[in-house]
Amino acid sequence: MTDTAAGQTDAGPLADREWRLITEEARGGPAQMAFDEVAAETAAAGGPRTVRLYRWAPSCLSLGRHQAPETVDWDACRAAGVDVTRRPTGGGGIYHDSYGDISYSVIAPADELPGDLMESYHLLCEPVVAALRALGADADYVASERPSIHQPACYLRGLNPAHDVVSDGGDGGKLAGNAQHRQREAVVQHGSISFAVDAEAHLDCFAAPETTPETFRDRVTGLAELTDADRETAVETLQETLAGWAGDASEGDWTDAELDRAAELVEAKYAHDDWVRADPRELRE
């Protein structure tokens, strides 16, 4: 389905729908999570589906939905100027370095996507894997499950062939982690792609991490280690493949109503301690 030499991706099975591409935006972590939720509301209400790239500014630790707040070193995050928010998706915490992380989302109505979880993951990851290959990385889903190293850190959890993308044709370091929030009316799939790895900064976000930076670097690989592409080129390639997969999605923007709704969600949820520092048992659906 992918011409990796030319960096082209065939249109996906949803290409005949209305899509918009939101090109990379630099915003705080709470806002980035709010816009995912807003895009899901828009898609569920009959509006356009969304593919987007985004940058976390400032750097941010995003907690998994059911992650215990005591696994975070809050003082270290504050001292380093690292935001903390909580994702609606599961898994462990991810340190999104403002330079080293490239994040994406694909949002569409739930009834347009496969009900099988692995099939759905692989469908929505298709343009991401294609872009990584176009950039020169031999990317593929991890060939077999790998054990957890440090459960609170998402990139050090066990690797799963359903949604973990690694280098060396499935046998190398983790390049991208992906997660889905499946609602009744819409699905949000978002993911974190490593461009450059700062193992020390990542581990500093966690209270008593049970590993070392060397072990982290053995598990996680950045595109900068594998290709000659700079960050700008990586972002452009990802945007092109996402737009191509979505049937040449035209570049769009948030409506005024969406901007207002996102601001509400930031204040009431994604930047609020009742969500960010909640007892995870209170957040179970």
C-alpha positions in Angstrom: 0.0 0.0 0.0 3.0 2.3 0.4 5.6 3.5 -2.0 8.3 4.1 0.5 10.9 5.2 -2.0 8.7 8.0 -3.2 7.2 8.7 0.2 3.7 8.2 -1.2 0.7 6.5 0.5 -2.4 5.2 -1.2 -5.6 6.6 0.0 -7.2 4.6 2.8 -10.7 3.0 2.8 -12.2 6.2 4.4 -10.8 8.5 1.8 -14.2 9.3 0.3 -15.3 11.0 3.6 -14.8 14.6 4.5 -11.5 15.1 6.2 -9.4 18.0 7.3 -5.7 18.2 8.1 -4.7 20.3 11.1 -1.0 21.0 10.6 1.4 20.8 13.5 0.4 23.2 16.3 2.4 24.0 19.4 0.2 24.1 22.4 0.3 23.1 26.1 -0.5 19.5 26.9 -4.0 20.2 28.4 -5.0 22.0 25.2 -3.7 19.2 23.0 -5.9 16.6 24.8 -8.8 19.0 24.7 -8.6 19.4 21.0 -8.7 15.6 20.5 -11.9 15.5 22.5 -13.3 18.5 20.5 -12.5 16.8 17.2 -14.3 13.6 18.4 -17.4 15.7 19.2 -17.2 17.3 15.8 -16.9 14.0 13.9 -19.8 12.5 16.0 -22.0 15.4 15.1 -21.5 15.0 11.4 -18.6 17.3 10.9 -15.3 16.6 9.2 -13.0 13.8 10.4 -9.6 15.1 11.5 -6.0 14.1 11.0 -3.6 16.3 12.9 0.0 16.7 14.1 0.9 18.5 17.2 3.8 19.6 19.4 3.8 19.9 23.2 4.9 23.3 24.3 6.1 23.3 26.9 7.3 19.7 27.2 4.6 17.6 29.0 4.1 14.4 30.8 0.8 12.8 29.8 -0.5 10.3 32.2 -2.4 7.2 31.1 -6.1 7.3 32.1 -5.7 4.8 34.9 -2.2 5.8 36.1 -1.7 6.5 39.8 -0.6 10.1 40.5 2.0 8.9 43.1 4.1 7.4 40.2 4.9 11.0 39.1 7.8 13.1 40.6 5.7 16.3 40.7 8.5 18.4 42.2 10.9 17.3 39.4 8.4 18.1 36.7 7.7 21.5 38.2 11.4 22.3 38.5 12.0 21.3 34.9 9.1 23.3 33.6 7.3 20.2 32.5 3.5 20.3 32.2 1.5 17.3 33.4 -1.9 16.3 32.1 -3.9 13.1 31.8 -4.9 11.4 28.6 -8.3 9.8 28.0 -6.4 6.7 26.8 -4.8 4.0 28.8 -1.2 3.0 29.3 1.6 4.7 31.3 3.0 8.1 31.3 4.8 9.6 28.3 7.3 12.5 28.5 6.6 14.5 25.3 9.7 16.6 24.7 8.9 19.8 22.9 11.6 19.1 20.3 12.0 15.3 20.4 8.4 14.2 20.3 6.0 14.4 17.3 2.4 13.5 18.1 -0.5 12.8 15.8 -4.2 12.1 16.0 -6.8 10.5 13.7 -10.4 11.0 14.7 -13.4 9.5 12.9 -17.0 8.3 13.7 -16.9 4.9 15.4 -19.3 3.2 13.0 -16.8 3.8 10.1 -14.0 1.9 11.7 -13.5 -1.9 12.3 -14.8 -3.3 15.5 -11.8 -5.5 15.9 -9.2 -3.6 17.9 -6.0 -4.8 16.1 -7.6 -4.3 12.7 -8.6 -0.7 13.7 -5.1 0.1 15.1 -3.4 -1.2 12.0 -5.8 0.8 9.7 -5.2 4.1 11.5 -1.5 3.5 11.9 -1.1 2.8 8.2 0.0 6.4 7.3 2.3 6.7 10.3 4.2 3.5 9.4 4.3 4.7 5.8 5.8 8.0 6.8 8.5 6.4 9.0 9.5 4.2 6.1 9.5 7.1 3.7 11.9 8.9 6.0 14.3 5.9 5.8 13.4 4.0 9.0 12.8 0.2 8.6 9.6 0.6 10.7 7.1 -2.2 11.5 4.9 -3.5 14.3 7.0 -5.2 16.9 7.4 -8.8 15.8 6.5 -10.4 19.2 5.5 -9.2 22.7 8.3 -7.9 24.9 8.1 -7.8 28.7 7.6 -4.6 30.8 10.6 -2.8 32.2 8.9 -0.1 34.2 5.1 -0.2 34.2 4.4 3.5 35.0 6.3 4.6 31.9 4.4 3.9 28.7 7.5 3.5 26.6 8.9 0.9 29.0 5.7 -1.2 29.3 5.5 -4.5 27.5 5.5 -4.1 23.7 2.5 -5.4 21.8 2.2 -6.2 18.0 -1.2 -4.5 17.9 0.0 -1.0 18.4 3.8 -0.6 19.1 5.9 0.4 16.1 9.7 -0.3 16.2 12.7 -0.1 14.0 14.7 -2.8 12.2 11.7 -4.4 10.6 10.0 -5.2 13.9 13.0 -6.2 16.0 14.5 -2.9 17.0 13.8 0.0 19.4 10.4 1.5 19.9 9.7 4.4 17.5 6.0 5.1 18.1 3.4 4.2 20.6 -0.3 4.4 19.8 -3.5 4.4 21.8 -7.3 4.6 21.1 -10.1 6.1 23.0 -13.2 4.3 21.6 -16.4 6.1 22.4 -19.9 5.0 21.3 -20.0 7.7 18.5 -16.3 8.5 17.7 -12.8 7.0 18.0 -9.7 9.0 18.8 -6.4 7.3 17.9 -3.3 9.3 19.0 0.3 8.5 19.1 3.7 9.7 20.1 6.6 9.4 17.6 10.1 9.7 18.9 12.3 12.0 16.8 15.0 12.5 19.4 15.3 10.6 22.7 16.1 12.3 26.0 16.2 9.3 28.3 17.3 11.3 31.4 14.5 13.9 31.1 11.9 11.1 30.5 12.9 9.1 33.6 13.2 12.2 35.7 9.4 12.6 35.5 8.8 9.4 37.4 9.1 8.7 41.1 11.7 6.0 41.7 12.0 4.7 38.1 13.1 1.1 38.2 15.6 1.4 35.3 18.5 3.4 33.9 18.9 5.8 31.0 20.9 3.2 29.2 18.1 0.6 29.5 15.7 3.3 28.2 17.8 4.0 25.2 18.0 0.2 24.5 14.2 0.1 24.4 13.4 3.4 22.6 14.9 4.7 19.3 14.5 8.2 17.7 14.2 8.9 14.1 17.2 11.2 14.3 19.3 8.1 15.1 18.0 6.2 12.0 17.7 8.8 9.3 19.3 12.0 8.0 15.9 13.8 8.1 15.6 16.9 10.3 12.5 17.5 12.4 10.9 19.8 9.9 11.2 17.2 7.1 9.8 14.5 9.5 6.8 16.6 10.3 6.2 17.5 6.6 6.4 13.8 5.6 4.0 12.7 8.3 1.5 15.5 7.3 1.7 14.5 3.7 1.1 10.8 4.4 -1.8 11.5 6.8 -3.4 13.8 4.3 -2.9 11.3 1.4 -4.3 8.4 3.4 -7.4 10.6 4.1 -8.0 11.2 0.4 -5.8 14.4 0.0 -7.4 16.0 3.0 -7.3 19.8 2.7 -5.6 21.9 5.3 -8.1 23.2 7.8 -8.4 24.9 11.1 -10.5 24.9 14.2 -13.8 26.8 14.2 -14.5 29.5 16.7 -16.9 27.1 18.4 -14.3 24.4 18.7 -11.7 26.9 20.1 -14.2 28.0 22.7 -15.1 24.3 23.6 -11.4 23.4 23.9 -10.8 26.3 26.3 -13.7 25.0 28.4 -12.3 21.5 28.5 -8.8 22.8 29.5 -10.2 24.7 32.4 -12.7 22.1 33.6 -10.8 18.9 32.9 -7.3 18.6 31.3 -5.6 21.3 33.5 -7.6 20.6 36.6 -6.3 18.5 39.5 -9.7 16.7 39.7 -8.7 15.0 36.4 -4.9 15.2 36.4 -4.3 14.0 40.0 -7.4 11.9 40.3 -7.5 8.5 42.0 -7.6 6.3 38.8 -10.4 4.2 40.3 -12.6 7.3 40.0 -12.0 7.5 36.2 -13.0 4.0 35.2 -15.7 3.9 32.6 
